[in-house]
Amino acid sequence: MSNISINNAIPENALERQLYFIEKCKEHVAQLKKELNRPLLCCTQTFGCQMNARDSEKLLGILEEIGYTPTDSEEADIVVYNTCTVRENANLRVYGRLGQLSKIKEKNPHMVIALCGCMMQEPDVVEKIRKSYKFVDVIFGTFNIFKIAELLYTHWQQAGQIIDIWDSTKDVVEELPTQRKFPFKSGVNIMYGCNNFCSYCIVPYVRGREKSREPKEIVREIERLVDDGVKEVMLLGQNVNSYGNTFEEPFSFAQLLREIEKIDGLERIRFMTPHPKDFSDDLIEVMRTSKKVCNHIHLPLQSGSSRILKLMNRKYTKEHYLELVDKIRDRLPDVSITTDIIVGFPGETEEDFEDTLDVVRKVKYDSAYTFIYSKRTGTPAAKMENQVPEDVVKDRFNRLLATINEVSHTISARYEGQSAKALVECINDHDSSLVTGRLTNNMLVHFPGDESLIGNIVDVKLTECKGFYYMGEML
């Protein structure tokens, strides 16, 4: 094969261009299969958030389209790490895994190792991989996930390391093949990037500024998903509340929900993640009147101390957060509220931490994702003084968990004895006589059933609350 040159045969349109390279890759993979007399295997590993998980479905869809067979084993012909960089130890995990991959690659000269995602948006990371991990074949970022076929083909042509990192993009190519983890539900990106610049977070630096997708594009994508059997969608963005703010004619997230609600055949709508600073009354009203938006709000707190929230650059206070929760509970009395909380942010005092416990007790979260503060190089918080001693952080973290468990068990048990609708997702991991379903409030319920129920929404009696999940029986 000769080196690629851009000529009239390669379309300029972003979608058509990638379809062109998918066909070129198909030819290469088919030839290699013939030479090796075996199937070619691909393995994608996802680190990080649900947006990364959605991106990995796109990567896998393209790899399958060009002829690879998916496997969970990293002893594959192509391994793609879709990386996260929210915490520094996520980077260390990737470096460690790369060391193992290099040994596998020594045994398989046809193996391709590709790295993409947020970690690759950091210039010093890319430089380190370029110098110290020369066996990595393809490196790309968050803005050009859709380009994997073109990058693979370029690598095969040039027989060298390909690095293609974009700072931003105008192209959002969503129409390429996707391999969903669940045939009956799917994530849908409604926006990219973040404008919030929380002082502990690297995301705005690696994901770029906010860019919302056009409402018609989103609706068309969901209509195609519904035609393909999807019953539930999760609308994804770093801050879905600010959806549409960048349009010339503002189009709010609440308006988008109203449009999506009209799609025939779609039964459930979820979203992740809203920001407390701009959670609108209009959004609460849409949730109150909607028959499809799920009865669950993930409302990150991060800290219950107004002083710490200011240092975090969260742009709300403890009082504002509690007022918002009261407003939500007043209009959506049965809503499930979950949250994120960081313990040990620089300068956090015992009084600050007690404020966090106070909010947990007052809000009565159904569950919470709790994190010990992780210093992230490149963020303002990493340079702050008064880093909290490790033993103090661990003690507070354990006290927080105990408080959350106490509150959550009581609040979650309020549904015991009631009936509810559950979307059956899978056979239970621990007992094959049971299936696992997800309620509209995002809690799981395990009940007797078989795989014929998977993908169906069924009525279930919630017989016993086990803390963060229910045991039940189908009605």
GUMAR-699285 format. One record per residue (C-alpha): residue number from 1; x, y, z. Coordinates in nm, 2 decimals, m for minus. Example, Ala and Ser with C-alpha at 12.3 -4.5 7.8 and 13.67 -1.06 7.14 Angstrom:
% GUMAR-699285
   resi       px       py       pz
      1     1.23    m0.45     0.78
      2     1.37    m0.11     0.71
***
This chain:
% GUMAR-699285
   resi       px       py       pz
      1     0.00     0.00     0.00
      2     0.12     0.35    m0.07
      3     0.11     0.64     0.17
      4    m0.22     0.83     0.19
      5    m0.25     1.15     0.00
      6    m0.55     1.38     0.01
      7    m0.69     1.38    m0.33
      8    m1.03     1.41    m0.51
      9    m1.11     1.05    m0.42
     10    m1.14     1.14    m0.05
     11    m1.46     1.33     0.03
     12    m1.44     1.66     0.21
     13    m1.77     1.61     0.41
     14    m1.67     1.49     0.76
     15    m1.92     1.20     0.76
     16    m1.86     1.09     0.40
     17    m1.48     1.11     0.47
     18    m1.50     0.87     0.76
     19    m1.73     0.63     0.57
     20    m1.46     0.63     0.30
     21    m1.19     0.53     0.55
     22    m1.41     0.27     0.70
     23    m1.43     0.10     0.36
     24    m1.05     0.13     0.32
     25    m1.00    m0.03     0.66
     26    m1.24    m0.31     0.57
     27    m1.02    m0.40     0.28
     28    m0.70    m0.40     0.50
     29    m0.86    m0.61     0.78
     30    m1.01    m0.86     0.53
     31    m0.67    m0.91     0.37
     32    m0.50    m0.95     0.71
     33    m0.76    m1.21     0.82
     34    m0.69    m1.40     0.50
     35    m0.32    m1.40     0.56
     36    m0.35    m1.50     0.93
     37    m0.64    m1.74     0.86
     38    m0.82    m1.63     1.18
     39    m1.05    m1.36     1.30
     40    m0.91    m1.03     1.42
     41    m1.00    m0.93     1.78
     42    m1.06    m0.59     1.92
     43    m1.08    m0.48     2.29
     44    m1.19    m0.14     2.41
     45    m1.13    m0.03     2.77
     46    m1.32     0.27     2.91
     47    m1.19     0.48     3.20
     48    m1.41     0.75     3.34
     49    m1.75     0.90     3.29
     50    m2.07     0.81     3.10
     51    m1.96     1.04     2.82
     52    m1.65     0.82     2.78
     53    m1.87     0.51     2.79
     54    m2.08     0.65     2.51
     55    m1.77     0.74     2.31
     56    m1.64     0.38     2.35
     57    m1.96     0.25     2.20
     58    m1.89     0.45     1.90
     59    m1.53     0.33     1.88
     60    m1.65    m0.03     1.91
     61    m1.92     0.02     1.65
     62    m1.66     0.14     1.40
     63    m1.41    m0.14     1.48
     64    m1.68    m0.40     1.43
     65    m1.79    m0.24     1.10
     66    m1.43    m0.27     0.96
     67    m1.42    m0.63     1.05
     68    m1.29    m0.68     1.41
     69    m1.46    m0.92     1.66
     70    m1.50    m0.78     2.01
     71    m1.34    m0.95     2.31
     72    m1.29    m0.86     2.68
     73    m0.93    m0.99     2.66
     74    m0.64    m0.74     2.60
     75    m0.46    m1.02     2.41
     76    m0.63    m0.88     2.10
     77    m0.52    m0.74     1.76
     78    m0.63    m0.39     1.85
     79    m0.66    m0.25     2.20
     80    m0.81     0.10     2.26
     81    m0.79     0.27     2.59
     82    m1.04     0.55     2.62
     83    m0.88     0.74     2.90
     84    m0.99     0.97     3.19
     85    m0.79     1.23     3.36
     86    m1.02     1.36     3.63
     87    m0.78     1.22     3.89
     88    m0.41     1.18     3.87
     89    m0.42     0.81     3.97
     90    m0.63     0.75     3.66
     91    m0.32     0.85     3.45
     92    m0.10     0.62     3.66
     93    m0.33     0.33     3.59
     94    m0.30     0.38     3.22
     95     0.08     0.39     3.23
     96     0.08     0.07     3.43
     97    m0.16    m0.11     3.19
     98     0.06     0.01     2.89
     99     0.35    m0.18     3.04
    100     0.15    m0.50     3.03
    101     0.03    m0.43     2.68
    102     0.39    m0.40     2.55
    103     0.46    m0.76     2.65
    104     0.15    m0.88     2.47
    105     0.25    m0.68     2.16
    106     0.59    m0.85     2.15
    107     0.41    m1.18     2.08
    108     0.17    m1.03     1.81
    109     0.35    m0.81     1.55
    110     0.01    m0.72     1.40
    111    m0.12    m0.57     1.73
    112    m0.23    m0.21     1.73
    113    m0.24    m0.01     2.05
    114    m0.45     0.31     2.05
    115    m0.50     0.57     2.32
    116    m0.78     0.84     2.31
    117    m0.99     1.04     2.55
    118    m0.93     1.32     2.80
    119    m0.58     1.21     2.92
    120    m0.46     1.26     2.56
    121    m0.56     1.62     2.56
    122    m0.27     1.70     2.80
    123     0.04     1.79     2.60
    124     0.29     1.66     2.85
    125     0.11     1.33     2.86
    126     0.13     1.29     2.48
    127     0.50     1.39     2.49
    128     0.57     1.13     2.76
    129     0.39     0.86     2.55
    130     0.57     0.97     2.23
    131     0.91     0.94     2.40
    132     0.87     0.65     2.65
    133     0.59     0.44     2.50
    134     0.69     0.42     2.14
    135     0.50     0.09     2.09
    136     0.17     0.29     2.11
    137     0.05     0.32     1.75
    138    m0.23     0.58     1.75
    139    m0.29     0.87     1.99
    140    m0.60     1.09     1.96
    141    m0.82     1.30     2.19
    142    m1.18     1.37     2.28
    143    m1.27     1.59     1.98
    144    m1.19     1.34     1.70
    145    m1.32     1.00     1.84
    146    m1.51     0.96     1.51
    147    m1.18     0.96     1.32
    148    m1.05     0.62     1.44
    149    m1.09     0.45     1.10
    150    m0.89     0.72     0.92
    151    m0.62     0.72     1.19
    152    m0.59     0.34     1.18
    153    m0.56     0.34     0.80
    154    m0.30     0.62     0.82
    155    m0.10     0.41     1.07
    156    m0.11     0.11     0.84
    157     0.00     0.32     0.55
    158     0.29     0.50     0.72
    159     0.39     0.21     0.96
    160     0.46     0.46     1.24
    161     0.31     0.63     1.54
    162     0.02     0.86     1.45
    163    m0.06     1.15     1.69
    164    m0.37     1.36     1.61
    165    m0.49     1.58     1.89
    166    m0.74     1.86     1.84
    167    m0.79     2.16     2.07
    168    m1.15     2.19     1.96
    169    m1.38     2.10     1.67
    170    m1.67     2.23     1.46
    171    m1.74     1.87     1.34
    172    m1.96     1.65     1.55
    173    m2.01     1.33     1.35
    174    m2.27     1.12     1.53
    175    m2.40     0.91     1.23
    176    m2.13     0.65     1.23
    177    m2.18     0.28     1.34
    178    m2.22     0.23     1.72
    179    m2.22    m0.08     1.93
    180    m2.44    m0.02     2.23
    181    m2.38    m0.21     2.55
    182    m2.76    m0.25     2.60
    183    m2.98    m0.27     2.29
    184    m3.28    m0.12     2.48
    185    m3.11     0.19     2.63
    186    m2.85     0.44     2.51
    187    m2.66     0.75     2.61
    188    m2.70     1.05     2.38
    189    m2.45     1.34     2.39
    190    m2.64     1.67     2.38
    191    m2.34     1.89     2.44
    192    m1.96     1.88     2.48
    193    m1.72     2.07     2.70
    194    m1.77     2.27     3.01
    195    m1.75     2.65     3.10
    196    m1.77     2.61     3.48
    197    m1.40     2.59     3.58
    198    m1.45     2.43     3.92
    199    m1.11     2.48     4.09
    200    m1.05     2.11     4.14
    201    m1.15     1.99     3.79
    202    m0.94     1.94     3.48
    203    m1.24     1.88     3.25
    204    m1.27     2.23     3.10
    205    m0.91     2.22     3.00
    206    m0.93     1.88     2.82
    207    m1.29     1.89     2.70
    208    m1.29     2.25     2.59
    209    m1.56     2.51     2.60
    210    m1.93     2.42     2.59
    211    m2.08     2.34     2.26
    212    m2.44     2.23     2.23
    213    m2.57     2.01     1.95
    214    m2.87     2.13     1.75
    215    m3.20     2.01     1.89
    216    m3.31     1.86     1.55
    217    m2.99     1.65     1.54
    218    m3.05     1.52     1.89
    219    m3.42     1.44     1.81
    220    m3.32     1.26     1.49
    221    m3.06     1.05     1.67
    222    m3.31     0.94     1.93
    223    m3.57     0.86     1.67
    224    m3.32     0.63     1.50
    225    m3.24     0.47     1.84
    226    m3.60     0.41     1.91
    227    m3.65     0.26     1.57
    228    m3.36     0.03     1.66
    229    m3.53    m0.09     1.99
    230    m3.42     0.17     2.24
    231    m3.67     0.25     2.52
    232    m3.47     0.47     2.74
    233    m3.21     0.74     2.67
    234    m2.96     0.91     2.90
    235    m2.90     1.27     2.78
    236    m2.53     1.34     2.85
    237    m2.34     1.67     2.91
    238    m2.09     1.81     3.17
    239    m2.37     2.06     3.27
    240    m2.70     1.98     3.09
    241    m2.86     2.29     3.25
    242    m2.66     2.52     3.03
    243    m2.76     2.34     2.71
    244    m2.84     2.58     2.43
    245    m2.68     2.89     2.59
    246    m2.43     2.91     2.30
    247    m2.70     2.93     2.03
    248    m2.78     3.26     1.87
    249    m3.14     3.20     1.96
    250    m3.14     3.04     2.31
    251    m3.30     2.70     2.33
    252    m3.31     2.57     2.69
    253    m3.26     2.22     2.83
    254    m3.63     2.22     2.94
    255    m3.74     2.30     2.58
    256    m3.52     2.01     2.46
    257    m3.68     1.77     2.70
    258    m4.03     1.88     2.57
    259    m3.92     1.80     2.21
    260    m3.78     1.46     2.31
    261    m4.09     1.38     2.50
    262    m4.29     1.39     2.18
    263    m4.09     1.10     2.02
    264    m4.32     0.80     1.97
    265    m4.20     0.47     2.12
    266    m3.95     0.63     2.36
    267    m4.06     0.54     2.72
    268    m3.79     0.69     2.95
    269    m3.57     1.00     2.95
    270    m3.28     1.04     3.20
    271    m3.01     1.31     3.21
    272    m2.67     1.36     3.36
    273    m2.54     1.59     3.50
    274    m2.72     1.91     3.60
    275    m2.55     2.19     3.80
    276    m2.72     2.34     4.11
    277    m2.63     2.70     4.01
    278    m2.87     2.71     3.71
    279    m3.13     2.44     3.78
    280    m3.43     2.62     3.64
    281    m3.80     2.64     3.75
    282    m3.89     2.55     3.40
    283    m3.69     2.22     3.42
    284    m3.87     2.13     3.75
    285    m4.20     2.20     3.58
    286    m4.11     1.98     3.28
    287    m4.03     1.69     3.52
    288    m4.35     1.75     3.71
    289    m4.57     1.72     3.40
    290    m4.37     1.47     3.20
    291    m4.48     1.11     3.16
    292    m4.13     1.01     3.03
    293    m3.86     1.20     3.23
    294    m3.75     0.97     3.51
    295    m3.82     1.05     3.87
    296    m3.45     1.10     3.96
    297    m3.22     1.40     3.99
    298    m2.84     1.37     4.03
    299    m2.76     1.70     4.20
    300    m2.39     1.73     4.28
    301    m2.32     1.90     4.62
    302    m1.94     1.86     4.64
    303    m1.94     2.04     4.98
    304    m2.19     2.16     5.23
    305    m1.98     2.46     5.33
    306    m2.04     2.79     5.16
    307    m1.68     2.89     5.23
    308    m1.54     2.57     5.06
    309    m1.79     2.60     4.77
    310    m1.65     2.95     4.70
    311    m1.30     2.81     4.70
    312    m1.43     2.53     4.46
    313    m1.58     2.80     4.23
    314    m1.91     2.62     4.24
    315    m2.11     2.95     4.23
    316    m2.38     2.86     4.48
    317    m2.39     2.85     4.86
    318    m2.52     2.60     5.11
    319    m2.83     2.80     5.16
    320    m2.90     2.83     4.79
    321    m2.85     2.45     4.75
    322    m3.10     2.37     5.03
    323    m3.35     2.62     4.89
    324    m3.33     2.45     4.55
    325    m3.38     2.11     4.71
    326    m3.69     2.24     4.90
    327    m3.83     2.38     4.58
    328    m3.77     2.05     4.40
    329    m3.93     1.85     4.68
    330    m4.22     2.08     4.69
    331    m4.31     2.02     4.33
    332    m4.17     1.67     4.30
    333    m4.24     1.52     4.64
    334    m4.15     1.17     4.55
    335    m3.83     1.25     4.35
    336    m3.51     1.05     4.41
    337    m3.21     1.28     4.47
    338    m2.85     1.16     4.45
    339    m2.53     1.35     4.47
    340    m2.15     1.38     4.45
    341    m1.94     1.48     4.76
    342    m1.57     1.56     4.79
    343    m1.40     1.52     5.13
    344    m1.07     1.68     5.22
    345    m1.07     1.98     4.98
    346    m0.78     2.21     5.07
    347    m0.85     2.42     5.37
    348    m1.15     2.21     5.48
    349    m1.20     2.25     5.86
    350    m1.41     2.03     6.09
    351    m1.67     2.30     6.09
    352    m1.68     2.29     5.70
    353    m1.72     1.91     5.71
    354    m2.00     1.93     5.97
    355    m2.18     2.16     5.72
    356    m2.16     1.88     5.47
    357    m2.30     1.63     5.71
    358    m2.58     1.88     5.79
    359    m2.68     1.90     5.42
    360    m2.67     1.52     5.39
    361    m2.91     1.49     5.69
    362    m3.14     1.77     5.56
    363    m3.16     1.66     5.19
    364    m3.19     1.29     5.27
    365    m3.02     1.16     4.96
    366    m3.12     0.83     4.82
    367    m2.75     0.76     4.76
    368    m2.43     0.95     4.71
    369    m2.10     0.91     4.52
    370    m1.83     1.01     4.77
    371    m1.47     1.10     4.68
    372    m1.15     1.18     4.87
    373    m1.01     1.50     4.72
    374    m0.74     1.42     4.47
    375    m0.48     1.69     4.38
    376    m0.50     1.74     4.01
    377    m0.19     1.90     3.85
    378    m0.30     2.19     3.62
    379    m0.60     2.30     3.84
    380    m0.61     2.60     4.07
    381    m0.69     2.37     4.38
    382    m0.36     2.18     4.33
    383    m0.17     2.50     4.42
    384    m0.38     2.58     4.73
    385    m0.22     2.58     5.07
    386    m0.37     2.39     5.38
    387    m0.39     2.05     5.21
    388    m0.58     1.84     5.47
    389    m0.38     1.56     5.64
    390    m0.45     1.21     5.51
    391    m0.56     1.07     5.85
    392    m0.81     1.35     5.90
    393    m0.95     1.30     5.55
    394    m0.99     0.93     5.60
    395    m1.17     0.98     5.93
    396    m1.41     1.23     5.77
    397    m1.47     1.01     5.48
    398    m1.57     0.72     5.70
    399    m1.80     0.94     5.90
    400    m1.96     1.07     5.58
    401    m2.02     0.72     5.46
    402    m2.18     0.62     5.79
    403    m2.41     0.92     5.78
    404    m2.51     0.86     5.41
    405    m2.58     0.49     5.48
    406    m2.80     0.58     5.78
    407    m3.00     0.84     5.59
    408    m3.02     0.66     5.26
    409    m3.15     0.33     5.41
    410    m3.43     0.51     5.58
    411    m3.53     0.72     5.27
    412    m3.50     0.43     5.02
    413    m3.72     0.20     5.23
    414    m4.02     0.44     5.17
    415    m4.12     0.23     4.86
    416    m4.12    m0.10     5.05
    417    m4.45    m0.29     4.97
    418    m4.54    m0.07     4.68
    419    m4.55    m0.16     4.31
    420    m4.33     0.01     4.05
    421    m4.22    m0.03     3.69
    422    m3.87    m0.17     3.62
    423    m3.68    m0.18     3.30
    424    m3.52    m0.53     3.31
    425    m3.15    m0.49     3.22
    426    m2.98    m0.83     3.28
    427    m2.97    m1.16     3.45
    428    m2.86    m1.11     3.81
    429    m2.48    m1.13     3.86
    430    m2.50    m1.34     4.17
    431    m2.81    m1.55     4.12
    432    m2.91    m1.67     3.77
    433    m3.27    m1.73     3.88
    434    m3.31    m1.36     3.92
    435    m3.32    m1.06     3.68
    436    m3.21    m0.71     3.76
    437    m3.43    m0.42     3.67
    438    m3.39    m0.04     3.71
    439    m3.67     0.17     3.86
    440    m3.76     0.52     3.73
    441    m3.58     0.66     4.05
    442    m3.26     0.48     3.94
    443    m3.27     0.22     4.21
    444    m3.22    m0.15     4.12
    445    m3.46    m0.43     4.20
    446    m3.38    m0.80     4.18
    447    m3.66    m1.05     4.13
    448    m3.73    m1.40     3.98
    449    m3.73    m1.41     3.60
    450    m3.54    m1.52     3.29
    451    m3.37    m1.36     3.00
    452    m3.69    m1.32     2.80
    453    m3.77    m1.03     3.02
    454    m3.45    m0.83     2.94
    455    m3.53    m0.50     2.77
    456    m3.90    m0.50     2.88
    457    m4.06    m0.27     3.13
    458    m4.26    m0.48     3.38
    459    m4.46    m0.42     3.70
    460    m4.28    m0.53     4.02
    461    m4.38    m0.54     4.38
    462    m4.10    m0.41     4.60
    463    m4.11    m0.66     4.88
    464    m3.79    m0.58     5.08
    465    m3.54    m0.29     5.08
    466    m3.18    m0.39     5.12
    467    m3.04    m0.04     5.15
    468    m2.94     0.07     4.80
    469    m3.15    m0.19     4.62
    470    m3.48    m0.39     4.65
    471    m3.58    m0.75     4.63
    472    m3.91    m0.79     4.45
    473    m4.15    m1.01     4.26
    474    m4.31    m0.95     3.92
    475    m4.68    m0.87     3.92
***
